[in-house]
Amino acid sequence: EMSKQQYEQRADANVANVRHRGIMRGKLNSDEEARWERCLKFQEGYDKKFYILDMPRGTTMGEIEAKYDTLLGEFDPDAIFIDYLQLMKPTLNQPNADWLEVGKVSEEMHEFCRKKNKPVVTAAQRKAAQKKPGGKRIDDVSLEDLGRSKMIGDNSAIVLVIANRDDEVLREDMEIHIVKNRDGAKGKILLRKEFAKSRIETLPDNWIEDIGEENEF
């Protein structure tokens, strides 16, 4: 979805713990600039490779697999991250209903994982939130929240759904629901948003979860 340079800037902001816009616009303060320089040196000497491949919208899993096989001559990836599934096309791009095309991509992605024995992490859009009578949202989160194709969930080993609450922009926490886990438990986790630095973090010990109306804005 983004260019290689945009991903690199976000990765740098995350590792250096500095403002992404500061890197993008050349407006880091002296402390942030020093942290960014240390981050670049750290990445240069790190024994793991973080390889960003810029591929166009409409890329197929067949093309990704071909790139993967080529990269094996340089290094063996531990995991592959794709941004994102619903921007891709099936390898055999025959005209089909939208839900079937998206489902076919997820099927090919699952087969790639099985064949290569590698985890693939990708993103997918949610359905729009439903409303109760009177206009209040329904906040129940489930596998059915996946948008465009139920086959995405069918072909996934683990599905995480990020909640979208009425007052989401005011909240510092991010609510993530584990709605499918083929080999483990389901449930809910909370993390803290640090979007300005392209990060999400564990909540500090002194953070208090919203447990009632007294904590509402």
Summary of the structure (lengths in Angstrom):
residues: 217
radius of gyration: 19.8
end to end distance: 34.2
largest distance: 59.3
contacts: 520
relative contact order: 0.11
helix: 39%
strand: 17%
